[in-house]
């Protein structure tokens, strides 16, 4: 076994447990500080007005597909290899590896899932390099090892880990490639991104049987005949002990909440490498024994789905992973109205007056709560109220208004708007982030009458003082409020109305400056009933963030995972889309991250999909889920979804993707309305004038609350300690739970 050139060691299990119980996913194999080096696709100047920055931006379009000329060259490489012209083939492949392109290449197409995965063109070239025959690999390494070794040494000397990523991106088959993969995995795990760590480390295992316990896309395949091309192309002839890699993967699965996969990996380790040993926490241990102890201890660790604090609900679905459960409120027989607030949204009011065929009530308001204050946003306004009294949170006046977008930045609707609107917010620390402005994009990039929506940042320490505003380049409009974490501020964008281009951008948290913008795909929108181009479509797409990976559901046929630091696509999966989803209001519908699996209900498909977060491979697909409107989150091994009814969907094992339980009220003529909430023990399911509370384990109804007085049509539910806050179509109401007599 070759010695690890870094000399780093795995931290102690005591640190592992303490890190988890503190809800900080920072377990690593070495004690180093992560130094992120952001790569800018487009930097722009900031125009200052007092202490407020309004940021303008420009960015080139990156096509989904790679340049056809590069595809031709890739085919020529295969022809040269077939003709045994190895020197010419290697010269060509090295030249292609130095091509500066962000285009994507299709990896596979799986008929059973009707999904195609894509990877960056540069990744496809690195895959070819890692599969070179031995004599060509030796020639390749003779050419690139000097550069790769300098980058590796520079990374260790300067703690600038972007050099490790450059090795993996540009010269991954060099002799420094395996050590770079090892350390990048450890850095990813430090950031709490166990899926990214798994993706790096799986490349160090040449034996596919060693990888199988850690690849849910294989163990949960949609059908026995579904054998898509393996996204994991292993590093050739790695000198790193495979037992040490498997041990890391077991720990990564354990920290990611995947106890079953950790046990399967441990069984593999016990069968093949029973006596293998290494260093954990500065002391030599036998891997099997030490990991067995950690797995036993993990019974008391937090389960899947994060539990929120009772006084904070900081973004849609409660967390950046979109998978947080609310704190169980105390039981009670009834709800008493504490206060109510009228919600005047001029865009929604105009939409109701312009469109006579609005299908039922709209429930677009998704508030956040921080420190006994509730924040809501209208199309162009931010409101703040005291959670206890319902009065204005700041100042002595009656109005809860704390900010309104200037008239010069506002474009009211001039015609009916298609799609669904969601008014979401995000709080991160002492900052609040909101999307303010029109919900539809301009009809053309040169539409001078249109005022783009913006991302606006406020300082909560100073009564929502405006900090900065981000306005995208001409033609682009922001989709929904951003997801925010240590890696930055991430927001979806779109451009065009008939041919819609979807993208993700990263902004600087402190200044709003654009760090990168990554277009993903273009989709032609058509009315499925008339075949005419869709006009005026509103969308409110949200990203999810886990560690150093951004996950984005475009709701236009594409799901993608991107590196947070530089926007590089990790993978992109194109699913079957364009089907009308009846009785479904899937807005917003971000990816839910749960223990290495992404769960999503796209708005342009009747299906619910599960993908391996590391590879984009479809794990399972529930095809007939058109009645599903909201994915509330995961409890244990069950995804809880609501719509016309409440359904429990298994997420793992042989029954993955199967509805195992459902609940539907007797009065089925009353349509489900709004988004409910999930707690440790219950499902809160709103319908017109009522909230049904269901037992999470049995699926039975434990109580029903009447909210028909202020909210006859129902609304979106947010649980706040001893209170229930419901936002309806044009008003919000705070209810207090009356204790059981």
HELIX and SHEET records of a PDB file:
HELIX    1   1 UNK A   13  UNK A   21  1                                   9    
HELIX    2   2 UNK A   68  UNK A   82  1                                  15    
HELIX    3   3 UNK A   86  UNK A   97  1                                  12    
HELIX    4   4 UNK A  121  UNK A  130  1                                  10    
HELIX    5   5 UNK A  134  UNK A  158  1                                  25    
HELIX    6   6 UNK A  162  UNK A  170  1                                   9    
HELIX    7   7 UNK A  177  UNK A  190  1                                  14    
HELIX    8   8 UNK A  194  UNK A  202  1                                   9    
HELIX    9   9 UNK A  208  UNK A  212  1                                   5    
HELIX   10  10 UNK A  216  UNK A  219  1                                   4    
HELIX   11  11 UNK A  242  UNK A  255  1                                  14    
HELIX   12  12 UNK A  259  UNK A  272  1                                  14    
HELIX   13  13 UNK A  287  UNK A  297  1                                  11    
HELIX   14  14 UNK A  298  UNK A  300  5                                   3    
HELIX   15  15 UNK A  316  UNK A  318  5                                   3    
HELIX   16  16 UNK A  346  UNK A  354  1                                   9    
HELIX   17  17 UNK A  407  UNK A  409  5                                   3    
HELIX   18  18 UNK A  460  UNK A  462  5                                   3    
SHEET    1   A 6 UNK A  46  UNK A  49  0                                        
SHEET    2   A 6 UNK A  52  UNK A  56 -1                                        
SHEET    3   A 6 UNK A 465  UNK A 471  1                                        
SHEET    4   A 6 UNK A 454  UNK A 459 -1                                        
SHEET    5   A 6 UNK A 431  UNK A 436 -1                                        
SHEET    6   A 6 UNK A 425  UNK A 428 -1                                        
SHEET    1   B 6 UNK A 104  UNK A 110  0                                        
SHEET    2   B 6 UNK A 115  UNK A 120 -1                                        
SHEET    3   B 6 UNK A 569  UNK A 574 -1                                        
SHEET    4   B 6 UNK A 558  UNK A 563 -1                                        
SHEET    5   B 6 UNK A 549  UNK A 553 -1                                        
SHEET    6   B 6 UNK A 543  UNK A 546 -1                                        
SHEET    1   C 2 UNK A 277  UNK A 280  0                                        
SHEET    2   C 2 UNK A 283  UNK A 286 -1                                        
SHEET    1   D 2 UNK A 306  UNK A 307  0                                        
SHEET    2   D 2 UNK A 324  UNK A 325  1                                        
SHEET    1   E 5 UNK A 312  UNK A 313  0                                        
SHEET    2   E 5 UNK A 368  UNK A 370 -1                                        
SHEET    3   E 5 UNK A 373  UNK A 377 -1                                        
SHEET    4   E 5 UNK A 381  UNK A 386 -1                                        
SHEET    5   E 5 UNK A 401  UNK A 404 -1                                        
SHEET    1   F 4 UNK A 332  UNK A 342  0                                        
SHEET    2   F 4 UNK A 731  UNK A 739 -1                                        
SHEET    3   F 4 UNK A 723  UNK A 727 -1                                        
SHEET    4   F 4 UNK A 716  UNK A 720 -1                                        
SHEET    1   G 2 UNK A 418  UNK A 419  0                                        
SHEET    2   G 2 UNK A 537  UNK A 538  1                                        
SHEET    1   H 3 UNK A 476  UNK A 478  0                                        
SHEET    2   H 3 UNK A 488  UNK A 495 -1                                        
SHEET    3   H 3 UNK A 483  UNK A 485 -1                                        
SHEET    1   I 4 UNK A 476  UNK A 478  0                                        
SHEET    2   I 4 UNK A 488  UNK A 495 -1                                        
SHEET    3   I 4 UNK A 499  UNK A 507 -1                                        
SHEET    4   I 4 UNK A 514  UNK A 524 -1                                        
SHEET    1   J 4 UNK A 592  UNK A 594  0                                        
SHEET    2   J 4 UNK A 597  UNK A 600 -1                                        
SHEET    3   J 4 UNK A 608  UNK A 612 -1                                        
SHEET    4   J 4 UNK A 618  UNK A 622 -1                                        
SHEET    1   K 4 UNK A 628  UNK A 635  0                                        
SHEET    2   K 4 UNK A 638  UNK A 643 -1                                        
SHEET    3   K 4 UNK A 646  UNK A 650 -1                                        
SHEET    4   K 4 UNK A 659  UNK A 663 -1                                        
SHEET    1   L 4 UNK A 677  UNK A 678  0                                        
SHEET    2   L 4 UNK A 682  UNK A 687 -1                                        
SHEET    3   L 4 UNK A 690  UNK A 695 -1                                        
SHEET    4   L 4 UNK A 701  UNK A 706 -1                                        
END                                                                             
